Amino acid sequence: MCGIVGIVSDRPVSARLVEGLIRLEYRGYDSAGIAVVNGQGIVRRRAPGKIVNLQSELNSAPIDGTCGIAHTRWATHGRPNKENAHPHQFGSVAIVHNGIIENFKPLREELAKCGHVFATQTDSEVIAHLIQYHLDKGLSEEAAFLAAVERLEGAYAVAALVGDSNQTLFAARHGSPLVVGFGDGEMFIGSDAFALAPFTKRVLYLEEGDSAVVKINDVCVRDKAGALVTREVMTANISAVMADKGNYRHFMEKEIHEQPEALARTLAAYVDSDTNLPMLGDAAPFLKSADRLVAIACGTAFLSASVAKYWFEALCGLHVETDIASEFRYRTPALPDHGAALFISQSGETADTLAAMRYCKRAGMDTIGVLNAPESSIARETSAVLRTLAGPEIGVASTKAFTAQLAVLAMCALGTAHIRGRLSEDEVKAHISALNALPKLVQQALQTKDQCEAIAPTLARAKQIFFIGRGVYYPLALEGALKLKEVTYLPAEGYAAGELKHGPIALIEEGTPVVVIAPTDVLMEKTISNVEEMAARGANVIAITDAAGAEHFTDRTENIIILPDMTGLTGPIVTAIPLQLLAYYTALTLGTNMDQPRNLAKSVTVE
């Protein structure tokens, strides 16, 4: 989950290395550092904590050169301190690494017997020692780098400086993403194209097992067998401007307010302007013929899959099994002979989801990616891609990516119901008409922000908070609790409302906040019964409902967040907005960093 940047140029690179790191800070912010070749050798600057600390270090002790690498860390092995910060250096080698080296202990022991002394607790440092070991054996710089990479087991994206004055970057990837960028008289490497957007949009994506030698005007790529290969150079469709907070205090706040636009953009991409029917592209034949659907994801993306399960089963009559990727990949799942598998990921690089996708692919299943990153590993390897058009999401806690995923999955369910003959054209068009109102409905839901801000101090004082819902709103209860936990660090749990009396109600005491998600539907009366049970035990009920539903809560609570009337499949998407706002304003009350919560990173590219 760490972020990597490298530049080889005919002009100084330090300031731009740091600029690239700032755009990658969503991937980790436990420490940061850069290393450059300055004509006298390799020099480094590192600092614990966020990139601003590295900037202070560079202001006090500047370094520069025309070839360098940089890194922002999400700690796996070793504490998040300066000692363990990347780049790691040994001899005439400096490296940065994203991933986990699973066999670092035996490698370390082997090198220690040869006299190597290690300075850190990390798994990554062993890479620099391995490269230097092969250099000492007389191998060329490229051969030493490749020989070292050959010994590594696990997931990695590695970039290295080898030699004291060489204008060359060495790079390799296995399980973690890495891109090469083409500039004017300079070349770049990065964990993603977004990091390189201020410098270039012309990029190539290294494929699984690739290595690269990057010089000032060209790149030489080898595949995992060592053969020279040509990878397609493409134009990345990413705007550097989209990473600016604008007039908002935080990226999370900005991205919550970007949802009407993101939803409008996403929905428009899935409706045929001539027929006003859903367009599912290459995914259509797989969804039409499947006898079962498996939806696999992690975190918030898993909760979008959980909502979609209700839609697919109700509209399509198609059995859907949802699974957490980290569990799915390590059991022996029984897969359908004629099923299709959905893989939902904002980044398209989520390690567990990618591994689960490859498992299904090897088993012969049709694979479909629901992704916000069209050039990602999952996008390149799945049979079909359904894009979410949320744009870059910088805040670690997913907001606009979540609702965009729901919009795509709603369109996917409608399109599947139509091509399987479960819904008529008129019925599908009525649903699409309701979905097309989403940008307006979400804009109206954003007007609850003052009310959410007023409720936030109550949540901030609580020892624990509960979120409950029934039916399609049960996954929203889980999402509300997850969002609050992520950005406030408060204990919060989501439950199916009907499950309270099977244990969780024992935790309700006087003043315990319970957020009830209950827009008007066929299950509302049953949810009200659960509310009565909690209110009788002193719970502080906070209701999220619509105007009709509010009448049921007026005698039970003063905290009623009233959403606009919602029809069709819009309810879960609109309901997500106040849940996000409650989390944001509670974090604001507590003074936590909601854009970069502790211990978390945006793109989980390690197990």
Secondary structure in CASP SS format (residue, H / E / C, confidence):
PFRMAT SS
TARGET T0000
AUTHOR 0000-0000-0000
METHOD secondary structure of the structure
MODEL  1
M C 1.00
C C 1.00
G E 1.00
I E 1.00
V E 1.00
G E 1.00
I E 1.00
V E 1.00
S E 1.00
D C 1.00
R C 1.00
P C 1.00
V C 1.00
S H 1.00
A H 1.00
R H 1.00
L H 1.00
V H 1.00
E H 1.00
G H 1.00
L H 1.00
I H 1.00
R H 1.00
L H 1.00
E H 1.00
Y H 1.00
R H 1.00
G C 1.00
Y C 1.00
D C 1.00
S E 1.00
A E 1.00
G E 1.00
I E 1.00
A E 1.00
V E 1.00
V E 1.00
N C 1.00
G C 1.00
Q C 1.00
G C 1.00
I E 1.00
V E 1.00
R E 1.00
R E 1.00
R E 1.00
A E 1.00
P E 1.00
G C 1.00
K C 1.00
I H 1.00
V H 1.00
N H 1.00
L H 1.00
Q H 1.00
S H 1.00
E H 1.00
L H 1.00
N H 1.00
S H 1.00
A C 1.00
P C 1.00
I C 1.00
D C 1.00
G C 1.00
T C 1.00
C E 1.00
G E 1.00
I E 1.00
A E 1.00
H E 1.00
T E 1.00
R E 1.00
W C 1.00
A C 1.00
T C 1.00
H C 1.00
G C 1.00
R C 1.00
P C 1.00
N C 1.00
K C 1.00
E C 1.00
N C 1.00
A C 1.00
H C 1.00
P C 1.00
H E 1.00
Q E 1.00
F E 1.00
G C 1.00
S C 1.00
V E 1.00
A E 1.00
I E 1.00
V E 1.00
H E 1.00
N E 1.00
G E 1.00
I E 1.00
I E 1.00
E C 1.00
N C 1.00
F H 1.00
K H 1.00
P H 1.00
L H 1.00
R H 1.00
E H 1.00
E H 1.00
L H 1.00
A H 1.00
K H 1.00
C C 1.00
G C 1.00
H C 1.00
V C 1.00
F C 1.00
A C 1.00
T C 1.00
Q C 1.00
T C 1.00
D C 1.00
S C 1.00
E H 1.00
V H 1.00
I H 1.00
A H 1.00
H H 1.00
L H 1.00
I H 1.00
Q H 1.00
Y H 1.00
H H 1.00
L H 1.00
D H 1.00
K C 1.00
G C 1.00
L C 1.00
S C 1.00
E H 1.00
E H 1.00
A H 1.00
A H 1.00
F H 1.00
L H 1.00
A H 1.00
A H 1.00
V H 1.00
E H 1.00
R H 1.00
L C 1.00
E C 1.00
G E 1.00
A E 1.00
Y E 1.00
A E 1.00
V E 1.00
A E 1.00
A E 1.00
L E 1.00
V E 1.00
G C 1.00
D C 1.00
S C 1.00
N C 1.00
Q C 1.00
T C 1.00
L E 1.00
F E 1.00
A E 1.00
A E 1.00
R E 1.00
H E 1.00
G E 1.00
S C 1.00
P C 1.00
L C 1.00
V E 1.00
V E 1.00
G E 1.00
F E 1.00
G C 1.00
D C 1.00
G C 1.00
E E 1.00
M E 1.00
F E 1.00
I E 1.00
G E 1.00
S C 1.00
D C 1.00
A H 1.00
F H 1.00
A H 1.00
L H 1.00
A C 1.00
P C 1.00
F C 1.00
T C 1.00
K C 1.00
R E 1.00
V E 1.00
L E 1.00
Y E 1.00
L C 1.00
E C 1.00
E C 1.00
G C 1.00
D C 1.00
S E 1.00
A E 1.00
V E 1.00
V E 1.00
K C 1.00
I C 1.00
N C 1.00
D C 1.00
V E 1.00
C E 1.00
V E 1.00
R E 1.00
D C 1.00
K C 1.00
A C 1.00
G C 1.00
A C 1.00
L E 1.00
V E 1.00
T C 1.00
R C 1.00
E C 1.00
V C 1.00
M E 1.00
T E 1.00
A C 1.00
N C 1.00
I C 1.00
S C 1.00
A H 1.00
V H 1.00
M H 1.00
A H 1.00
D C 1.00
K C 1.00
G C 1.00
N C 1.00
Y C 1.00
R C 1.00
H C 1.00
F H 1.00
M H 1.00
E H 1.00
K H 1.00
E H 1.00
I H 1.00
H H 1.00
E C 1.00
Q H 1.00
P H 1.00
E H 1.00
A H 1.00
L H 1.00
A H 1.00
R H 1.00
T H 1.00
L H 1.00
A H 1.00
A C 1.00
Y C 1.00
V E 1.00
D C 1.00
S C 1.00
D C 1.00
T C 1.00
N C 1.00
L C 1.00
P E 1.00
M C 1.00
L C 1.00
G H 1.00
D H 1.00
A H 1.00
A H 1.00
P H 1.00
F H 1.00
L H 1.00
K H 1.00
S H 1.00
A C 1.00
D C 1.00
R C 1.00
L E 1.00
V E 1.00
A E 1.00
I E 1.00
A E 1.00
C C 1.00
G H 1.00
T H 1.00
A H 1.00
F H 1.00
L H 1.00
S H 1.00
A H 1.00
S H 1.00
V H 1.00
A H 1.00
K H 1.00
Y H 1.00
W H 1.00
F H 1.00
E H 1.00
A H 1.00
L H 1.00
C H 1.00
G C 1.00
L C 1.00
H C 1.00
V E 1.00
E E 1.00
T E 1.00
D E 1.00
I E 1.00
A H 1.00
S H 1.00
E H 1.00
F H 1.00
R C 1.00
Y C 1.00
R C 1.00
T C 1.00
P C 1.00
A C 1.00
L C 1.00
P C 1.00
D C 1.00
H C 1.00
G C 1.00
A E 1.00
A E 1.00
L E 1.00
F E 1.00
I E 1.00
S E 1.00
Q C 1.00
S C 1.00
G C 1.00
E C 1.00
T C 1.00
A H 1.00
D H 1.00
T H 1.00
L H 1.00
A H 1.00
A H 1.00
M H 1.00
R H 1.00
Y H 1.00
C H 1.00
K H 1.00
R H 1.00
A C 1.00
G C 1.00
M C 1.00
D E 1.00
T E 1.00
I E 1.00
G E 1.00
V E 1.00
L E 1.00
N C 1.00
A C 1.00
P C 1.00
E C 1.00
S C 1.00
S H 1.00
I H 1.00
A H 1.00
R H 1.00
E H 1.00
T C 1.00
S C 1.00
A E 1.00
V E 1.00
L E 1.00
R E 1.00
T C 1.00
L C 1.00
A C 1.00
G C 1.00
P C 1.00
E C 1.00
I C 1.00
G C 1.00
V C 1.00
A C 1.00
S C 1.00
T C 1.00
K H 1.00
A H 1.00
F H 1.00
T H 1.00
A H 1.00
Q H 1.00
L H 1.00
A H 1.00
V H 1.00
L H 1.00
A H 1.00
M H 1.00
C H 1.00
A H 1.00
L H 1.00
G H 1.00
T H 1.00
A H 1.00
H H 1.00
I H 1.00
R C 1.00
G C 1.00
R C 1.00
L C 1.00
S C 1.00
E H 1.00
D H 1.00
E H 1.00
V H 1.00
K H 1.00
A H 1.00
H H 1.00
I H 1.00
S H 1.00
A H 1.00
L H 1.00
N H 1.00
A C 1.00
L H 1.00
P H 1.00
K H 1.00
L H 1.00
V H 1.00
Q H 1.00
Q H 1.00
A H 1.00
L H 1.00
Q H 1.00
T H 1.00
K H 1.00
D H 1.00
Q H 1.00
C H 1.00
E H 1.00
A H 1.00
I H 1.00
A H 1.00
P H 1.00
T H 1.00
L H 1.00
A H 1.00
R C 1.00
A C 1.00
K C 1.00
Q C 1.00
I E 1.00
F E 1.00
F E 1.00
I E 1.00
G E 1.00
R C 1.00
G H 1.00
V H 1.00
Y H 1.00
Y H 1.00
P H 1.00
L H 1.00
A H 1.00
L H 1.00
E H 1.00
G H 1.00
A H 1.00
L H 1.00
K H 1.00
L H 1.00
K H 1.00
E H 1.00
V H 1.00
T H 1.00
Y C 1.00
L C 1.00
P C 1.00
A E 1.00
E E 1.00
G E 1.00
Y E 1.00
A E 1.00
A H 1.00
G H 1.00
E H 1.00
L H 1.00
K H 1.00
H H 1.00
G C 1.00
P H 1.00
I H 1.00
A H 1.00
L H 1.00
I C 1.00
E C 1.00
E C 1.00
G C 1.00
T C 1.00
P E 1.00
V E 1.00
V E 1.00
V E 1.00
I E 1.00
A C 1.00
P C 1.00
T C 1.00
D C 1.00
V C 1.00
L C 1.00
M H 1.00
E H 1.00
K H 1.00
T H 1.00
I H 1.00
S H 1.00
N H 1.00
V H 1.00
E H 1.00
E H 1.00
M H 1.00
A H 1.00
A C 1.00
R C 1.00
G C 1.00
A C 1.00
N E 1.00
V E 1.00
I E 1.00
A E 1.00
I E 1.00
T E 1.00
D E 1.00
A H 1.00
A H 1.00
G H 1.00
A H 1.00
E H 1.00
H H 1.00
F H 1.00
T C 1.00
D C 1.00
R C 1.00
T C 1.00
E C 1.00
N E 1.00
I E 1.00
I E 1.00
I E 1.00
L E 1.00
P C 1.00
D C 1.00
M C 1.00
T C 1.00
G C 1.00
L C 1.00
T C 1.00
G H 1.00
P H 1.00
I H 1.00
V H 1.00
T H 1.00
A H 1.00
I H 1.00
P H 1.00
L H 1.00
Q H 1.00
L H 1.00
L H 1.00
A H 1.00
Y H 1.00
Y H 1.00
T H 1.00
A H 1.00
L H 1.00
T H 1.00
L H 1.00
G C 1.00
T C 1.00
N C 1.00
M C 1.00
D C 1.00
Q C 1.00
P C 1.00
R C 1.00
N C 1.00
L C 1.00
A C 1.00
K C 1.00
S C 1.00
V C 1.00
T C 1.00
V C 1.00
E C 1.00
END
